[in-house]
Amino acid sequence: MTLPVLHSAGVAYRRILSHFPQDISLAFAYGSGVFQQHGTDHGQMQKNMLDFVFAVDDPVTWHTMNLLQNRKHYSILKVLGPTKISSIQCGHGAAVYYNTLVPLDGKIIKYGVISTEALIDDLMHWKTLYVAGRLHKPVKMLVQGENGKLRASLVANLKSAVTASFLMLPESFTEEELFLQIAGLSYAGDFRMIIGEDKSKVSNIVKDNIDHFQFLYSNILRDCPQVVYKPLQGKLEVDKSPEGQFVQLMALPRTLQQRITKLVDPPGKNRDVEEILLQVAQDPDCGAVVQQGISSIVKSSSITQSIKGIATAGLWKTVAYSSKKMIKMWKGWRRKPSVSQTS
């Protein structure tokens, strides 16, 4: 499998990947160590932890090999062996197993392992929106195998992000407003945004990476029949009629549709999904209902994955990682202008 050289940093990423078992169907790097975020200079960016996600077809085999090569990366859970580690990965939280604060090639990295099957499920249906949400935003794709179903699910996930965002935006909006909405999807309902994350995180991600978002979404927007896209002006107009919103609701991922129907349909009525979504499409608060549905998915997966992270990282690394997050949140809060400065 060839690893593409991406920008000037391609060789550095390839060197890091060479330390791991190579049976990977998809690998990407993401976060503030990969893409510069607003308010962070290049020097700070170089010091930030590098975040990776590896999708693997057979987690037990992959963890077996990785325990042989990189046993020190694992917490005390390594004594349980690869089968149990794989069981913890697949059976709890967002089906991701993270090793964090790993020193490698002069960098500090964190890497999550997810099965290819679980990744496709999340991309197609938004079961947890955990990895799917990360892939709504620009990532540095390092490995992409020939799995046609996985490739199709990556595109479907981007289309779903656009559709859900359309439902929560007004009739006319700018490209930047759309990208802010998309970038915020996977943070809606995430308890870490209350404590542990910089409150300006979403806008910081978008402001300095508009061109990366355009690269991801411009073709989808051009081909979408329900939007008038004016790329030169950076403006869009979307169909907000009940008929248009119904089409969009019917195109949403299955888990989100289920969450919406649970919010709207009283217990015991048991109406079919199409009937409920038709009702939601005519509701002036349609966007708010979609937002609630997304928040309910993210809330449950972020809590369970974070609890699992304490075990997979180990207590010392959990405290160290959480401390870094709190410091970033504090710095972000201090950077915010006061009311008197903005008025």
C-alpha positions as CSV (number, residue, x, y, z in Angstrom):
1,M,0.0,0.0,0.0
2,T,1.5,3.4,-1.0
3,L,1.4,6.3,1.5
4,P,0.9,9.5,-0.4
5,V,3.2,12.4,0.4
6,L,0.9,15.2,1.5
7,H,2.3,18.8,1.4
8,S,5.8,19.3,2.8
9,A,5.0,17.3,6.0
10,G,4.4,14.0,4.1
11,V,7.7,12.4,5.0
12,A,7.2,13.1,8.7
13,Y,3.8,11.5,8.7
14,R,5.1,8.5,6.8
15,R,7.9,8.0,9.3
16,I,5.4,8.0,12.2
17,L,3.1,5.5,10.4
18,S,6.1,3.2,9.8
19,H,6.2,2.4,13.5
20,F,2.8,0.7,13.3
21,P,1.5,-2.5,11.7
22,Q,0.7,-1.7,8.1
23,D,-2.6,-3.5,7.8
24,I,-4.6,-0.2,7.8
25,S,-7.6,0.5,5.5
26,L,-7.7,4.2,6.4
27,A,-5.4,6.5,8.3
28,F,-5.7,10.2,8.8
29,A,-4.2,13.0,11.0
30,Y,-6.3,15.8,12.4
31,G,-6.5,18.6,14.9
32,S,-4.5,21.6,15.9
33,G,-1.1,19.8,15.5
34,V,-1.9,19.3,11.8
35,F,-4.0,22.3,10.7
36,Q,-3.2,25.8,12.0
37,Q,-6.1,27.2,14.0
38,H,-6.9,30.8,14.5
39,G,-5.0,32.3,17.4
40,T,-2.2,29.7,17.3
41,D,1.1,30.7,15.8
42,H,3.4,28.2,13.9
43,G,5.6,27.7,16.9
44,Q,2.7,26.7,19.1
45,M,1.4,24.4,16.4
46,Q,4.7,22.5,16.2
47,K,4.4,21.8,20.0
48,N,0.8,20.5,19.8
49,M,0.1,16.8,20.0
50,L,-0.5,15.0,16.7
51,D,-3.8,13.2,16.5
52,F,-4.3,10.1,14.3
53,V,-7.1,7.6,13.6
54,F,-6.4,4.2,12.1
55,A,-9.2,2.0,10.6
56,V,-8.3,-1.7,10.5
57,D,-10.1,-4.7,9.1
58,D,-9.2,-7.1,11.9
59,P,-8.7,-5.3,15.3
60,V,-7.5,-8.5,17.2
61,T,-4.7,-9.1,14.7
62,W,-3.8,-5.5,14.5
63,H,-3.5,-5.1,18.3
64,T,-1.6,-8.4,18.5
65,M,1.0,-7.0,16.1
66,N,1.0,-3.5,17.8
67,L,1.5,-5.0,21.3
68,L,4.6,-6.8,19.9
69,Q,5.9,-3.5,18.3
70,N,4.6,-0.9,20.7
71,R,3.7,-2.5,24.0
72,K,4.7,0.7,25.9
73,H,2.0,2.7,24.2
74,Y,-0.7,0.8,26.1
75,S,-2.0,1.3,29.7
76,I,-2.2,-1.5,32.2
77,L,-4.9,-3.0,30.0
78,K,-2.1,-4.5,27.8
79,V,-1.9,-7.4,30.4
80,L,-5.4,-8.4,29.2
81,G,-4.1,-9.2,25.7
82,P,-5.3,-8.3,22.2
83,T,-8.6,-10.1,22.2
84,K,-9.8,-8.2,25.3
85,I,-8.4,-4.9,24.1
86,S,-10.3,-5.4,20.8
87,S,-13.5,-6.2,22.8
88,I,-13.1,-3.0,24.8
89,Q,-12.5,-1.1,21.6
90,C,-15.5,-2.4,19.7
91,G,-18.0,-2.9,22.5
92,H,-17.9,0.4,24.4
93,G,-18.1,4.1,23.8
94,A,-17.6,5.1,20.1
95,A,-15.9,1.8,19.1
96,V,-12.5,3.6,19.2
97,Y,-9.4,2.5,21.3
98,Y,-7.1,5.4,22.0
99,N,-3.4,5.4,23.1
100,T,-2.5,8.9,24.1
101,L,0.6,11.0,25.0
102,V,2.9,8.6,23.1
103,P,6.4,10.0,22.3
104,L,7.4,9.1,18.7
105,D,10.0,10.6,16.4
106,G,10.4,13.7,18.5
107,K,6.6,14.3,18.6
108,I,3.9,13.5,21.1
109,I,1.0,11.7,19.4
110,K,-2.4,10.2,20.2
111,Y,-3.9,7.5,18.0
112,G,-7.3,5.9,17.9
113,V,-8.0,2.5,16.4
114,I,-11.4,1.7,15.0
115,S,-12.6,-1.3,12.9
116,T,-13.3,-0.6,9.3
117,E,-16.8,-2.0,9.8
118,A,-17.6,0.4,12.7
119,L,-16.2,3.3,10.8
120,I,-18.4,2.7,7.8
121,D,-21.4,2.3,10.2
122,D,-20.6,5.7,11.8
123,L,-20.0,7.4,8.4
124,M,-23.2,6.1,6.9
125,H,-25.6,6.2,9.8
126,W,-24.0,8.6,12.4
127,K,-24.3,5.9,15.1
128,T,-22.0,7.9,17.4
129,L,-20.8,10.8,15.2
130,Y,-17.4,10.4,16.9
131,V,-15.1,9.6,14.0
132,A,-17.7,10.7,11.3
133,G,-17.7,14.1,13.0
134,R,-13.9,14.4,12.8
135,L,-14.2,13.7,9.1
136,H,-16.6,16.5,8.5
137,K,-13.6,18.8,9.0
138,P,-10.4,18.9,7.0
139,V,-8.0,16.0,7.8
140,K,-4.7,14.9,6.3
141,M,-5.5,11.6,4.7
142,L,-2.5,9.4,4.9
143,V,-3.7,5.9,3.9
144,Q,-6.8,5.2,1.9
145,G,-7.3,1.6,0.7
146,E,-9.3,0.2,-2.2
147,N,-12.4,-0.6,-0.1
148,G,-15.2,0.8,-2.3
149,K,-17.8,0.8,0.4
150,L,-15.5,2.8,2.7
151,R,-14.8,5.3,-0.1
152,A,-18.5,5.7,-0.7
153,S,-19.2,6.2,3.0
154,L,-16.7,9.0,3.3
155,V,-18.5,10.9,0.6
156,A,-22.0,10.1,2.1
157,N,-20.8,11.5,5.4
158,L,-19.9,14.8,3.9
159,K,-23.2,15.0,2.0
160,S,-25.0,14.3,5.3
161,A,-23.1,17.1,7.1
162,V,-24.3,19.5,4.3
163,T,-27.9,18.3,4.5
164,A,-28.1,18.5,8.3
165,S,-26.5,22.0,8.2
166,F,-29.0,23.2,5.6
167,L,-31.9,22.3,7.9
168,M,-30.4,24.4,10.7
169,L,-29.5,27.5,8.6
170,P,-31.7,30.3,7.3
171,E,-32.7,30.5,3.6
172,S,-29.6,32.6,2.7
173,F,-26.2,32.3,4.3
174,T,-22.5,32.6,3.5
175,E,-19.9,29.8,2.9
176,E,-18.3,30.6,6.2
177,E,-21.6,30.3,8.1
178,L,-22.1,26.9,6.4
179,F,-18.6,25.7,7.4
180,L,-19.1,26.9,11.0
181,Q,-22.3,24.9,11.1
182,I,-20.7,21.8,9.7
183,A,-17.6,22.1,12.0
184,G,-19.9,22.4,15.0
185,L,-22.0,19.3,14.3
186,S,-19.8,16.9,16.3
187,Y,-19.5,19.3,19.2
188,A,-23.2,19.8,19.7
189,G,-24.1,18.1,23.0
190,D,-20.4,17.2,23.8
191,F,-20.0,17.7,27.5
192,R,-16.3,18.5,26.9
193,M,-17.3,21.9,25.4
194,I,-18.7,22.9,28.8
195,I,-15.4,22.0,30.6
196,G,-12.2,21.0,28.9
197,E,-12.3,22.7,25.5
198,D,-11.7,26.2,24.2
199,K,-15.1,27.8,23.7
200,S,-13.9,29.4,20.5
201,K,-12.8,25.9,19.1
202,V,-15.3,25.8,16.2
203,S,-14.6,29.3,14.9
204,N,-10.8,28.7,15.4
205,I,-11.0,25.6,13.2
206,V,-12.9,27.3,10.4
207,K,-11.3,30.8,10.2
208,D,-7.9,29.9,9.0
209,N,-9.0,26.8,7.0
210,I,-11.7,28.1,4.7
211,D,-9.8,26.9,1.6
212,H,-9.6,23.4,3.1
213,F,-13.4,23.3,3.7
214,Q,-14.0,24.6,0.1
215,F,-11.8,21.7,-1.2
216,L,-14.0,19.2,0.8
217,Y,-17.4,20.6,0.0
218,S,-17.4,22.7,-3.2
219,N,-18.2,19.8,-5.6
220,I,-21.0,18.5,-3.3
221,L,-22.5,22.0,-3.2
222,R,-22.3,22.4,-6.9
223,D,-24.1,19.1,-7.5
224,C,-26.8,19.6,-4.9
225,P,-30.2,20.4,-6.5
226,Q,-31.6,22.1,-3.5
227,V,-29.1,24.9,-3.2
228,V,-28.1,27.9,-5.3
229,Y,-24.3,28.1,-4.8
230,K,-22.5,31.2,-5.8
231,P,-18.8,30.3,-5.1
232,L,-17.4,33.6,-6.4
233,Q,-19.5,35.6,-3.9
234,G,-19.3,32.9,-1.2
235,K,-23.0,32.8,-0.8
236,L,-25.7,30.2,-0.8
237,E,-29.5,30.0,-0.9
238,V,-31.3,26.8,0.2
239,D,-34.9,25.6,-0.3
240,K,-36.7,26.1,3.0
241,S,-40.2,25.1,1.8
242,P,-41.8,22.2,3.7
243,E,-41.3,20.0,0.6
244,G,-37.6,20.9,0.4
245,Q,-37.1,20.3,4.1
246,F,-38.9,17.0,3.9
247,V,-36.5,15.8,1.1
248,Q,-33.6,16.9,3.3
249,L,-34.9,15.1,6.4
250,M,-35.5,11.9,4.4
251,A,-31.8,12.1,3.3
252,L,-30.4,12.3,6.8
253,P,-28.5,9.4,8.3
254,R,-30.6,6.7,9.9
255,T,-29.6,7.2,13.6
256,L,-30.4,10.9,13.3
257,Q,-33.8,10.2,11.8
258,Q,-34.5,7.8,14.7
259,R,-33.4,10.4,17.3
260,I,-35.7,13.0,15.7
261,T,-38.7,10.7,15.6
262,K,-38.1,9.8,19.3
263,L,-38.1,13.5,20.2
264,V,-41.3,14.3,18.2
265,D,-43.5,11.1,18.4
266,P,-45.3,10.6,21.7
267,P,-44.8,7.2,23.4
268,G,-47.3,4.6,22.2
269,K,-48.2,6.3,18.9
270,N,-45.6,4.3,16.8
271,R,-46.1,6.3,13.6
272,D,-43.7,5.5,10.8
273,V,-40.6,7.6,10.2
274,E,-41.8,9.2,7.0
275,E,-45.0,10.4,8.6
276,I,-43.1,12.0,11.5
277,L,-40.5,13.6,9.3
278,L,-43.3,15.1,7.2
279,Q,-44.6,16.7,10.3
280,V,-41.2,18.0,11.3
281,A,-40.7,19.5,7.8
282,Q,-43.7,21.8,8.3
283,D,-42.6,22.8,11.8
284,P,-41.1,26.4,12.1
285,D,-38.6,24.8,14.7
286,C,-37.5,22.1,12.3
287,G,-33.8,23.2,12.6
288,A,-34.0,23.1,16.3
289,V,-35.4,19.6,16.3
290,V,-32.5,18.5,14.0
291,Q,-30.0,20.2,16.4
292,Q,-31.5,18.3,19.4
293,G,-31.3,15.0,17.6
294,I,-27.6,15.6,16.7
295,S,-26.9,16.7,20.3
296,S,-28.4,13.5,21.7
297,I,-26.1,11.4,19.6
298,V,-23.0,13.3,20.5
299,K,-23.8,13.6,24.2
300,S,-24.1,9.9,24.7
301,S,-21.0,8.9,22.7
302,S,-18.8,11.6,24.1
303,I,-19.6,10.6,27.7
304,T,-19.1,6.9,27.2
305,Q,-16.0,7.3,25.1
306,S,-14.4,9.6,27.7
307,I,-15.1,7.1,30.5
308,K,-13.5,4.4,28.4
309,G,-10.6,6.8,27.7
310,I,-9.7,6.8,31.4
311,A,-9.1,3.0,31.3
312,T,-7.3,2.9,27.9
313,A,-5.0,5.9,28.7
314,G,-4.4,5.1,32.3
315,L,-4.8,7.4,35.3
316,W,-1.6,9.4,35.0
317,K,-2.0,10.1,31.2
318,T,-5.7,11.0,31.8
319,V,-4.7,13.6,34.3
320,A,-1.9,14.9,32.1
321,Y,-4.1,15.0,29.0
322,S,-7.0,16.7,30.9
323,S,-4.7,19.3,32.3
324,K,-3.5,20.2,28.8
325,K,-7.1,20.6,27.7
326,M,-7.9,22.8,30.7
327,I,-4.9,25.1,30.0
328,K,-6.0,25.5,26.3
329,M,-9.5,26.3,27.5
330,W,-8.1,28.9,29.9
331,K,-5.9,30.5,27.2
332,G,-8.9,30.6,24.8
333,W,-11.0,32.3,27.5
334,R,-8.3,34.9,28.2
335,R,-8.0,35.7,24.4
336,K,-11.7,36.5,24.2
337,P,-12.4,40.3,24.0
338,S,-14.5,41.7,26.8
339,V,-18.0,43.1,26.2
340,S,-16.6,46.6,26.4
341,Q,-14.1,45.9,23.7
342,T,-16.7,44.4,21.3
343,S,-19.5,47.0,21.9
